Amino acid sequence: MLALYYAPGACSMAAHIVLEESGEPYEPRRMDLAKGDQRAEAYLKIHPLGRVPALILDGGEPLIENTAILPYLGKRFGLWPTEALAEARALSRVGFLATNVHPAHAHISRPERYATDASHFPDIQAQGRTTFHTLLKQIDGMLAGREWLSDRYSVLDPYAFTFYVWGIRRELPMGELKHYTAHRDRMLARPAVQRVVADEQVKA
Amino acid sequence: MLALYYAPGACSMAAHIVLEESGEPYEPRRMDLAKGDQRAEAYLKIHPLGRVPALILDGGEPLIENTAILPYLGKRFGLWPTEALAEARALSRVGFLATNVHPAHAHISRPERYATDASHFPDIQAQGRTTFHTLLKQIDGMLAGREWLSDRYSVLDPYAFTFYVWGIRRELPMGELKHYTAHRDRMLARPAVQRVVADEQVKA
């Protein structure tokens, strides 16, 4: 059985939704980041950087990084394209979200990772906010004229939904992003998404 | 025929090496980032963020993000694991390099992405340097007791080699990283790597 280390409202929400969609039993292992669960010695053996998510595979091996966890779950549950070119496009989208969108937000939420002098944090946060907003607009553009980021519902959609939630949290004008907001609405119509939103108590 | 947009010494070096290894003809399209080639209107249609690499597929479609380009090339040229679990591990490593190691270095080379006040740049660069060095030590640990990052030579190795070169560029004490330095030596013994190092004129 799979197990997922996750924290409410973190980027682990994408994998959490996918596992809920799957119908397969899994063990949710909730972390309290404010209490420092992610820095416990046992957890650092699973994830040396002390982050979520971490997926524990059936044999007990941990798998980290959304760029690996989401394709793995997608293949297992039929939420991932099988054709080579479509798969490459999906990996490109996962990469865009993981290497650009997520780090931009981290500059808002974790400025201490990027500078030592706290008086520099507001500048870093403001710039992160600008970059994050610009990238959310790009996601909006990707969703123009389509229901889902790939040809059909895939693991990309819960991942994009997670960043929509982060946009709300940062009080960005998300309603202006019409395609992305319609995507959010489609996500919220799914029972698995509703269960995760309730469990993680996020504003969506 | 594939075409690769690359810039000397940039993270496109990984894909460049893989294409050289392949023996398949391809079209190298060299970009001059100092001249702003990456911000040309035509290029922004290929890569909206104005970055390298971009791989142009046989049908003319562009593929961006190393998290997609490297697995795509790896599958095409037999430099990628085929078994599901081994593939997940490889994607995790690509993700670690793309979402942690690369952005840490960007704080050294491109502080203007992360703050607007230039007086904050030295702090951001110093912190980026510390984080980058810490992550290179993690790569060193991953290479302990093994020849290559995966069970055999794969697209992960040119990617890790690229960050070794960046460590030299930043004058980090790379020689202290024994496993990573031995990996660099193995890379430099490969004719394809030698050709790319000569073409891109990097210190390795």
Boltz contact constraints between the chains, C-beta under 6 A:
constraints:
  - contact:
      token1: [A, 63]
      token2: [B, 88]
      max_distance: 6.0
  - contact:
      token1: [A, 63]
      token2: [B, 92]
      max_distance: 6.0
  - contact:
      token1: [A, 64]
      token2: [B, 92]
      max_distance: 6.0
  - contact:
      token1: [A, 65]
      token2: [B, 92]
      max_distance: 6.0
  - contact:
      token1: [A, 65]
      token2: [B, 95]
      max_distance: 6.0
  - contact:
      token1: [A, 65]
      token2: [B, 96]
      max_distance: 6.0
  - contact:
      token1: [A, 67]
      token2: [B, 67]
      max_distance: 6.0
  - contact:
      token1: [A, 67]
      token2: [B, 91]
      max_distance: 6.0
  - contact:
      token1: [A, 67]
      token2: [B, 95]
      max_distance: 6.0
  - contact:
      token1: [A, 68]
      token2: [B, 88]
      max_distance: 6.0
  - contact:
      token1: [A, 68]
      token2: [B, 91]
      max_distance: 6.0
  - contact:
      token1: [A, 68]
      token2: [B, 92]
      max_distance: 6.0
  - contact:
      token1: [A, 68]
      token2: [B, 95]
      max_distance: 6.0
  - contact:
      token1: [A, 71]
      token2: [B, 91]
      max_distance: 6.0
  - contact:
      token1: [A, 72]
      token2: [B, 88]
      max_distance: 6.0
  - contact:
      token1: [A, 88]
      token2: [B, 63]
      max_distance: 6.0
  - contact:
      token1: [A, 88]
      token2: [B, 68]
      max_distance: 6.0
  - contact:
      token1: [A, 88]
      token2: [B, 72]
      max_distance: 6.0
  - contact:
      token1: [A, 91]
      token2: [B, 67]
      max_distance: 6.0
  - contact:
      token1: [A, 91]
      token2: [B, 68]
      max_distance: 6.0
  - contact:
      token1: [A, 91]
      token2: [B, 71]
      max_distance: 6.0
  - contact:
      token1: [A, 92]
      token2: [B, 63]
      max_distance: 6.0
  - contact:
      token1: [A, 92]
      token2: [B, 64]
      max_distance: 6.0
  - contact:
      token1: [A, 92]
      token2: [B, 65]
      max_distance: 6.0
  - contact:
      token1: [A, 92]
      token2: [B, 68]
      max_distance: 6.0
  - contact:
      token1: [A, 95]
      token2: [B, 65]
      max_distance: 6.0
  - contact:
      token1: [A, 95]
      token2: [B, 67]
      max_distance: 6.0
  - contact:
      token1: [A, 95]
      token2: [B, 68]
      max_distance: 6.0
  - contact:
      token1: [A, 96]
      token2: [B, 65]
      max_distance: 6.0
  - contact:
      token1: [A, 98]
      token2: [B, 99]
      max_distance: 6.0
  - contact:
      token1: [A, 99]
      token2: [B, 98]
      max_distance: 6.0
  - contact:
      token1: [A, 99]
      token2: [B, 99]
      max_distance: 6.0
  - contact:
      token1: [A, 103]
      token2: [B, 103]
      max_distance: 6.0
  - contact:
      token1: [A, 114]
      token2: [B, 124]
      max_distance: 6.0
  - contact:
      token1: [A, 114]
      token2: [B, 127]
      max_distance: 6.0
  - contact:
      token1: [A, 115]
      token2: [B, 123]
      max_distance: 6.0
  - contact:
      token1: [A, 115]
      token2: [B, 124]
      max_distance: 6.0
  - contact:
      token1: [A, 115]
      token2: [B, 127]
      max_distance: 6.0
  - contact:
      token1: [A, 116]
      token2: [B, 123]
      max_distance: 6.0
  - contact:
      token1: [A, 116]
      token2: [B, 127]
      max_distance: 6.0
  - contact:
      token1: [A, 117]
      token2: [B, 123]
      max_distance: 6.0
  - contact:
      token1: [A, 120]
      token2: [B, 120]
      max_distance: 6.0
  - contact:
      token1: [A, 120]
      token2: [B, 123]
      max_distance: 6.0
  - contact:
      token1: [A, 123]
      token2: [B, 115]
      max_distance: 6.0
  - contact:
      token1: [A, 123]
      token2: [B, 116]
      max_distance: 6.0
  - contact:
      token1: [A, 123]
      token2: [B, 117]
      max_distance: 6.0
  - contact:
      token1: [A, 123]
      token2: [B, 120]
      max_distance: 6.0
  - contact:
      token1: [A, 124]
      token2: [B, 114]
      max_distance: 6.0
  - contact:
      token1: [A, 124]
      token2: [B, 115]
      max_distance: 6.0
  - contact:
      token1: [A, 127]
      token2: [B, 114]
      max_distance: 6.0
  - contact:
      token1: [A, 127]
      token2: [B, 115]
      max_distance: 6.0
  - contact:
      token1: [A, 127]
      token2: [B, 116]
      max_distance: 6.0
